[in-house]
Amino acid sequence: MFPDNIIPFEQAKSDHRYPALPMKSELVYKAAEIITDPQKLVNIVSKRVRQLNSGRAPLIPTVPSMGAADIALTEIIEGKIKIAEPTAEA
């Protein structure tokens, strides 16, 4: 039984293909060596997580313990995802 001032909270189950697990920090550090601008790294990982959660297939072999962010970071580390540099238009 809960005390009077505590309301039990049930979280809705995610319908995403890859569960929201905490990122593994060693993957963040390795990916940060490849994409040194933290803002770009966050934006790329966020975009890739959205793609994975909407049904896109991972570019690497995965295991059940990997969350979408781990998959995105590993794809960056393994060179499967690269930043397209803007071209100079004359």
C-alpha positions in Angstrom: 0.0 0.0 0.0 1.2 3.5 -0.8 1.3 6.4 1.6 -1.4 9.0 1.0 1.0 11.5 -0.6 2.3 9.0 -3.3 0.4 8.3 -6.4 1.4 5.2 -8.3 2.4 5.9 -11.8 2.3 3.3 -14.6 4.3 4.1 -17.7 2.8 3.2 -21.0 4.6 0.5 -22.8 6.6 1.6 -25.8 5.4 0.3 -29.2 8.9 1.1 -30.6 10.9 -1.7 -32.1 14.0 -0.8 -30.1 13.3 -0.1 -26.4 14.4 3.1 -24.7 17.5 1.8 -22.9 20.1 4.1 -21.5 23.0 4.7 -23.9 26.3 3.0 -23.3 28.7 5.8 -22.4 31.7 4.2 -24.1 29.8 4.3 -27.4 29.3 8.1 -26.9 33.0 8.6 -26.3 34.0 6.6 -29.4 31.5 8.4 -31.6 32.6 11.8 -30.3 36.1 11.0 -31.6 34.6 10.6 -35.1 32.1 13.5 -34.9 33.9 16.1 -32.7 31.1 18.7 -32.7 28.8 17.6 -29.9 25.8 19.4 -31.4 26.2 17.6 -34.7 26.6 14.3 -32.9 23.4 14.8 -31.0 21.5 15.8 -34.1 22.7 12.8 -36.1 22.0 10.3 -33.4 18.5 11.9 -32.8 17.6 11.7 -36.5 18.8 8.1 -36.8 16.9 7.1 -33.6 13.8 8.5 -35.1 14.4 6.6 -38.3 15.0 3.3 -36.4 11.9 3.8 -34.3 9.8 4.5 -37.4 10.8 1.2 -38.9 14.1 1.7 -40.8 16.4 -1.3 -40.6 19.7 -1.1 -38.7 22.9 -1.0 -40.8 24.7 -3.3 -38.3 24.0 -6.6 -36.6 22.1 -5.9 -33.3 21.4 -7.8 -30.1 18.3 -7.4 -27.9 20.2 -5.4 -25.3 20.9 -2.5 -27.8 18.6 0.5 -27.7 18.1 2.7 -30.7 20.7 5.2 -29.6 23.3 2.4 -29.2 22.6 1.2 -32.7 22.9 4.8 -34.1 26.2 5.3 -32.2 27.6 2.0 -33.3 26.7 2.8 -36.9 28.7 6.0 -36.6 31.6 4.3 -35.0 31.7 1.6 -37.8 31.5 4.2 -40.5 28.0 3.2 -41.7 26.8 6.8 -41.2 28.7 9.8 -42.4 28.2 13.5 -42.5 27.6 15.0 -45.9 29.6 18.2 -46.1 27.9 21.1 -47.9 29.2 21.8 -51.4 30.3 25.2 -52.3 28.0 26.7 -54.9 29.5 29.4 -57.2 
